[in-house]
Amino acid sequence: MIGISTQVFDIDGSIIINEDSESNLGDSSARVSRTKTLDGGVYITHSGFTHGDRTFAIKADITESQAKTMLHIYRNYKLVNMSVKEGFFEVAIQSCNINNGELSMTILINKKISEG
């Protein structure tokens, strides 16, 4: 279950959807780079992990009313709040596609606000 809401009051600014099994809410990677050295080896820089590097891919079946609400949020707000099992995040919706009751969204995490 995923909750999305605006950061300021909006009568049409919140929605709860049930993601399907194709959704990906677990991707995470550290800031790691590898540079080849002249002696044939490599130099690896590891700068740690941040939630801001994460991207969620969400797929869900939604009703016509939910589609209207989701498009309103997507078109009118730059940053929104998102609640998932892992915690509460401030996010930006990079893309939002709705076709025949199927929602497909890409969410970019700005920061994690609290634990789940």
C-alpha positions in Angstrom: 0.0 0.0 0.0 1.3 3.5 -1.0 0.0 6.8 0.3 0.7 10.0 -1.6 -0.3 13.4 -0.4 0.5 17.0 -1.1 2.5 19.0 1.5 -0.2 21.6 1.9 -3.9 21.1 2.3 -5.7 20.3 -1.0 -9.1 18.6 -0.9 -8.0 16.5 -3.9 -4.4 16.1 -2.7 -4.2 12.6 -1.3 -4.5 9.1 -2.6 -3.9 5.5 -1.4 -3.1 2.9 -4.0 -2.2 -0.8 -3.9 1.0 -1.4 -5.9 1.2 -4.6 -7.9 4.0 -7.2 -8.0 5.8 -5.3 -10.9 6.5 -2.3 -8.7 10.0 -1.8 -7.5 10.3 0.0 -4.2 13.6 -1.6 -3.1 16.2 -0.3 -5.4 19.2 1.3 -3.7 22.8 1.7 -4.5 25.8 3.5 -3.0 27.7 6.3 -4.6 30.6 4.3 -6.0 32.9 5.1 -8.8 35.8 3.1 -10.4 38.7 4.6 -12.2 41.3 2.6 -14.2 44.9 3.3 -13.1 47.9 3.4 -15.4 49.4 0.3 -13.7 46.5 -1.9 -14.8 44.6 -1.7 -11.5 41.7 0.3 -10.4 40.9 3.0 -7.8 37.4 2.7 -6.2 35.8 5.7 -4.4 32.9 4.8 -2.1 31.0 7.9 -0.9 28.2 6.1 0.9 24.5 5.7 0.5 21.8 8.3 0.4 18.0 7.9 -0.1 18.2 10.8 -2.6 19.8 8.5 -5.2 16.8 6.1 -5.1 14.1 5.7 -7.7 10.8 3.9 -7.2 8.9 2.4 -10.1 5.2 2.0 -9.3 2.6 0.0 -11.2 -1.0 -0.3 -10.0 -4.6 -0.7 -11.1 -6.6 2.4 -10.3 -10.1 3.6 -10.6 -11.2 6.6 -12.7 -11.6 8.7 -9.5 -8.0 7.7 -8.4 -6.7 8.5 -11.8 -8.2 12.0 -11.7 -6.6 12.6 -8.2 -3.2 11.2 -9.3 -3.1 13.5 -12.4 -4.1 16.5 -10.2 -1.2 15.8 -7.8 1.3 15.2 -10.6 0.4 18.3 -12.6 0.2 20.7 -9.7 2.9 19.8 -7.2 6.7 19.6 -7.5 7.3 17.7 -4.2 4.8 15.5 -2.4 4.9 13.1 0.5 4.9 9.4 0.0 4.3 6.7 2.6 5.4 3.1 1.9 6.1 0.1 4.2 9.8 1.2 4.6 9.0 4.8 5.7 7.9 8.3 4.9 9.6 10.2 2.0 9.6 13.5 0.3 9.5 12.7 -3.4 9.1 14.2 -6.9 6.9 12.4 -9.5 9.1 12.2 -12.6 6.5 10.5 -14.8 2.9 9.5 -14.4 1.2 7.4 -17.1 -2.4 6.2 -16.9 -3.8 3.9 -19.5 -7.0 1.9 -19.2 -7.0 1.9 -15.4 -3.3 1.0 -15.2 -1.0 3.5 -13.4 2.8 3.5 -14.1 4.9 6.1 -12.2 8.5 6.9 -11.7 9.2 8.5 -8.3 12.5 10.2 -7.4 13.3 10.3 -3.7 14.3 13.7 -2.4 14.8 12.6 1.2 13.6 10.2 3.8 11.5 11.8 6.5 11.0 8.9 8.9 11.2 5.2 9.4 8.4 2.8 8.6 
